[in-house]
Amino acid sequence: MIDVKNLYKKFGTNEVLSDISTAVTKGEVVSIIGPSGSGKSTFLRCLNLLETPTSGTIEINGKSLTASKNNIHKIRQQIGMVFQHFHLFPHLTVLENLTYAPMKAKGVKKAVAETKARILLERVGLSEKEEAYPNSLSGGQKQRVAIARALAMEPELMLFDEPTSALDPEMVKEVLDVMKDLAKSGMTMVVVTHEMGFAREVADRVLFLDHGVLVEEGQPAEFFSNPKTERAKDFLDKVL
Amino acid sequence: MNLDFSQIIPYIPFMLEGIWATLKFVFFAIILGAILGTLLALFKIGSIKPLRWFAGAYTSIFRGTPLILQLMIIYYSTPQLTGYDISAFLSAILAFGLNSSAYISEIIRAGIQAVDKGQMEAAQALGVPYRSMMKDIILPQALKNILPALMNEFITLTKESAIVSTIGYLDLMRRAQVVGSDLFRNFEPLLFVGLIYWCMVMGLTMIGRVFERRLKQSD
């Protein structure tokens, strides 16, 4: 589903990602972990071209992201993204946040979009909030709305950029629960996270990045109990 | 003190007509300024170099020279250059609209850039086309931030509109001068139209507050 080959990203002379190659298959849940500044978020943002790679190729469902002939809007519609700071549209109600993109980008009829949105809000447990504005929601509620908003586009792939890092501790669980539920439903997910519990429990595979290099990847059980590299061992000692 | 307001009474209808004369071209100038200003702002933040350069040069010229000069150039040189006998009314709309758009474009540009970058990323990530994103997501949020500055610009424009009296357009200001020279008394008619200008600006201020309140709905 995702095929990344020899991905490099430089900001000026600063090399943030260095020769990353990996693939994600359909239905797989991949966690990306690593210290701050290791390039995890940049890597994730390259996957829907919020960052433009300096070199290398990324293919989503066999379509190259970087080839200019492909319509980036169309490809992005298949990729949902959840941000650390939610980025809900503050001037729209919760329901409008969910219906806006399907209506504008895919031309879905309003009534159809609203029905779909209500089902999704129920799924994330926020049915009673559809008329509320984002500023009146708690962090955990905002993030659940953000997940529902991404799902409203019916994506084949979901990217999560530290979805629980900006939340109060007691709200982390409600968001993780939604994500677990999503993983169970067979969604392909790439999750940048500091939640080692989630990575261990839910992910099918863990990628460990450090200084822009993909240092190690493997099954969570294997990776967490028996990391192969010194750097991964070091990192896990500090966070676990 | 030699004040006698009774003398201007016969001239009051004549001066009141000036309200309409002023409002008429100020209204069109604001519309022109807002549309052109928005376009210029989009040029400025866009990625097309020639358009960016054009918007920059445009702002530099219209902000860098006096408004009264721009007005006179448009009114006096259009017939000379093109043979078209431009009316004072049209000259006024053009001069004020073009001038105001330079200021408005700067206000809007700053407003757009002050919108959280994440808003744009979220819209992009959802596959929303650039046009819709600007129109539905970015500009409404920018508008909320810049409304006070925008109202300020409209108020300035309304007051500075008095400059059109210099090209003989019978606006409020010009009418006060006409009455003044008719009566050989200037203070009373000037004070009278001064009061009218103040009322118009108060009206604008009130409209601005209503808008602000409506936009604050989501807070």
Interface residues (C-beta under 8 A of the other chain):
Chain A: N48 L50 H73 K74 I75 R76 Q77 I79 G80 M81 F83 H85 H87 L88 F89 P90 H91 L92 Y100 A101 K104 A105 K106 Y133 P134 N135 R149 A150 M153
Chain B: D116 G118 Q119 E121 A122 A123 Q124 A125 L126 G127 V128 P129 S132 D136 I137 P140 Q141 K144 L215 Q217 S218 D219
